[in-house]
Amino acid sequence: MEFEKRKAAVMASIGSTEPDKSPKGTIDHHIVPLLNAINIHPSYFTTSSCSGRISILSQPSPSATNAHKKARGGSWLFITHDSADPDSVLALLFPTIGSPSQRDDDLVFRFEPFIVAVECKDVAAAQLLVSTAVSCGFRESGITSASKRVMVAVRCSIRMEVPLGGGGRVLVSPEYVRYLVGIANEKMEANRRRTEGFLQSLLKSGFMESFKGRSGLDGAMGDLKLVCSNCKDGDANSERINAEKQSGGQ
């Protein structure tokens, strides 16, 4: 009964017009059909998710933070959940003469793939979801908690993280930044294909009968009511999921 109560509470909050707790404030539209498919199933509901993102993070240098702390804080200078425009990234990192940079922090270019945390009704349901995710290429998926709440993280390892500079200086060339953006965009496309494959695998297994006959992440939306948890992208000073801190809390 506790699982059903928690799921009902999450589903009841979906219709709220208030922004969710993520910096973005809304869910990622690319994965709405996938979250629908998971949340409509009686044995699952999502607690956090991100469709994948390309970003530049500005964060304090290690010398400016407590060495014993894992989180360094920071803020996003650039973020997109779609392919990145290299010209926009270059304009941000290499401003025109007369517009000096005021940055003093370290700069990190990132690509982070799709990730979703799902609460499951029981271990058997969790094992089924994990096996499906792994078969679709999300090989780092697994059960992250099985005590008070059974939690699954669906994820993969195609992320990238490249330092660009520090102390207010960009230490790489514009050509190299353009090269990084190209790689990140390729990873984003691969991420979308993998996420699409996961959705299709769920539909073939009967996760959501009402999606049958439709195709694709966008085509699956139709006129269905939005049934998905708020997309909590996390923030600039934390990992996106962190196994729901073993408590499964949102």
C-alpha positions in Angstrom: 0.0 0.0 0.0 2.9 2.4 0.7 4.1 2.1 -2.9 0.6 2.9 -4.2 0.3 5.9 -1.9 3.7 7.3 -3.0 2.8 6.8 -6.7 -0.6 8.4 -6.2 1.1 11.4 -4.6 3.5 11.8 -7.5 0.8 11.5 -10.1 -1.4 14.0 -8.2 1.4 16.6 -8.4 1.8 16.3 -12.1 -1.0 18.7 -12.9 0.6 21.5 -10.9 1.5 24.7 -12.8 4.4 25.4 -10.5 7.9 24.8 -11.8 9.6 21.6 -10.5 12.8 21.6 -8.5 15.2 21.4 -11.4 17.1 24.5 -12.6 15.2 24.0 -15.9 11.9 23.9 -14.1 10.1 21.6 -16.5 10.4 18.0 -17.8 12.4 17.3 -21.0 9.9 17.0 -23.8 12.1 14.5 -25.6 11.4 11.8 -23.0 7.8 12.5 -22.2 6.5 9.4 -24.1 9.1 7.2 -22.3 8.1 8.5 -18.9 4.5 8.0 -19.8 5.1 4.4 -20.6 6.9 3.8 -17.3 4.4 5.7 -15.2 1.3 4.2 -16.6 2.5 0.7 -15.6 1.1 -0.2 -12.1 4.5 -1.4 -10.9 6.6 1.7 -11.6 6.9 5.4 -11.3 9.7 7.8 -12.1 11.2 10.0 -9.5 13.8 12.0 -11.4 15.0 12.1 -15.0 17.0 13.9 -17.7 16.9 13.3 -21.4 20.6 14.2 -21.8 22.4 17.5 -21.9 25.4 19.4 -23.2 26.7 22.0 -20.9 29.6 24.2 -19.8 30.0 24.3 -16.0 31.8 27.1 -14.2 33.0 25.8 -10.8 35.5 26.9 -8.1 39.0 25.5 -8.5 40.0 22.8 -6.0 42.2 25.2 -4.1 39.3 27.4 -3.4 37.2 24.7 -1.9 37.4 22.3 1.0 39.5 19.3 -0.2 37.4 16.9 1.9 34.2 18.0 0.1 33.1 16.1 -3.0 30.8 18.9 -4.3 32.6 22.0 -5.6 29.5 24.1 -6.4 29.2 26.2 -9.5 26.8 27.3 -12.2 26.0 26.6 -15.8 27.4 29.0 -18.4 25.7 27.0 -21.1 23.2 24.2 -21.2 21.0 22.5 -23.8 19.0 19.3 -24.0 19.4 19.3 -27.8 22.4 19.5 -30.1 24.6 22.4 -29.4 25.3 25.3 -31.8 29.1 25.6 -32.0 28.9 29.3 -32.9 26.9 30.0 -29.7 29.4 28.1 -27.6 32.4 29.9 -29.2 30.8 33.3 -28.7 30.3 32.5 -25.0 33.9 31.4 -24.4 35.7 33.8 -26.7 33.9 37.2 -26.3 34.8 40.1 -28.6 37.4 42.6 -27.7 36.0 45.1 -25.3 34.0 42.4 -23.5 36.5 40.9 -21.1 35.5 37.7 -19.3 34.8 38.1 -15.6 35.1 34.4 -14.9 37.6 33.2 -12.2 36.4 29.6 -11.9 37.4 26.4 -13.7 35.4 25.7 -16.9 34.3 22.2 -17.8 32.6 21.1 -21.0 30.2 18.2 -20.5 27.9 15.8 -22.2 25.7 13.8 -19.9 23.4 11.1 -21.3 19.8 10.1 -20.5 19.2 9.0 -16.9 16.0 8.1 -15.0 15.4 6.9 -11.5 12.4 4.6 -11.1 10.7 3.3 -7.9 9.5 -0.2 -8.4 6.8 -2.1 -6.6 9.0 -5.1 -5.8 12.4 -6.6 -6.7 11.0 -8.7 -9.4 9.6 -5.6 -11.2 13.0 -3.9 -10.7 14.9 -6.9 -12.2 12.6 -6.8 -15.3 13.2 -3.1 -15.9 16.9 -3.4 -15.4 17.2 -6.4 -17.8 15.2 -4.4 -20.5 17.3 -1.3 -20.0 20.6 -3.2 -20.2 19.5 -5.0 -23.4 18.9 -1.6 -25.0 22.4 -0.3 -24.2 22.0 1.2 -20.8 24.6 -1.1 -19.3 25.2 0.8 -16.1 21.5 0.3 -15.1 20.9 -1.4 -11.8 19.0 -1.6 -8.5 20.3 1.2 -6.3 18.1 0.4 -3.2 16.0 -2.5 -2.1 15.4 -1.8 1.5 12.6 0.6 2.3 12.0 1.4 -1.3 13.1 -0.5 -4.4 14.8 1.9 -6.7 16.3 1.5 -10.2 18.6 3.8 -12.1 18.6 3.5 -15.9 21.8 4.9 -17.2 24.8 4.4 -19.5 28.4 5.5 -19.8 28.7 7.6 -23.0 29.3 10.8 -21.0 32.2 13.1 -21.5 33.9 15.7 -19.4 36.7 17.9 -20.6 38.4 20.9 -18.8 38.5 24.0 -20.8 40.5 26.3 -18.5 40.7 28.0 -15.2 41.4 31.2 -13.4 39.3 33.1 -15.9 41.3 31.8 -18.8 40.2 29.5 -21.6 43.2 27.3 -22.3 42.0 25.6 -25.5 41.6 26.9 -29.0 38.3 27.8 -30.7 39.0 24.9 -33.1 39.3 22.5 -30.3 36.0 23.7 -28.7 34.3 23.3 -32.1 35.7 19.7 -32.2 34.3 19.0 -28.7 30.9 20.3 -29.6 30.9 18.0 -32.7 31.7 15.0 -30.5 29.0 16.0 -28.0 26.4 16.4 -30.7 27.2 12.9 -32.0 26.8 11.5 -28.5 23.5 13.3 -28.2 22.2 11.7 -31.4 23.4 8.3 -30.1 21.7 9.0 -26.8 18.4 9.8 -28.6 18.6 6.6 -30.6 19.3 4.5 -27.5 16.4 6.2 -25.6 14.1 5.6 -28.6 15.1 1.9 -28.6 14.3 1.6 -24.8 10.9 3.0 -25.4 10.2 0.7 -28.3 11.4 -2.3 -26.2 9.0 -1.3 -23.4 6.1 -1.0 -25.9 6.8 -4.4 -27.4 6.7 -5.9 -24.0 3.2 -4.4 -23.4 4.2 -1.6 -21.0 1.6 0.7 -22.5 -1.0 -0.8 -24.7 -2.4 2.7 -25.8 1.0 3.5 -27.5 0.7 0.5 -29.9 0.5 1.5 -33.5 2.4 4.7 -32.9 6.1 5.2 -33.7 9.0 7.2 -32.3 9.5 9.2 -29.1 7.6 12.2 -30.6 4.9 10.2 -32.4 4.1 8.3 -29.2 2.8 11.4 -27.5 -0.5 11.8 -29.4 -3.3 13.2 -27.3 -2.3 11.2 -24.2 -2.4 13.0 -20.9 1.0 13.8 -19.5 1.8 11.1 -16.9 5.4 11.6 -15.8 7.3 12.8 -12.8 9.0 16.2 -12.7 12.3 16.2 -14.5 14.8 17.0 -11.8 18.0 17.7 -13.7 19.9 18.0 -10.5 22.1 21.1 -9.9 25.5 22.3 -10.7 27.1 21.0 -7.4 25.7 17.5 -7.4 25.6 14.3 -9.5 22.2 13.8 -11.3 20.9 10.8 -9.5 23.4 9.6 -6.8 21.3 6.5 -6.3 18.5 8.6 -4.8 20.7 8.8 -1.6 19.6 5.2 -0.7 16.4 6.6 0.6 14.6 6.8 -2.7 13.5 10.3 -1.8 12.6 12.8 -4.5 
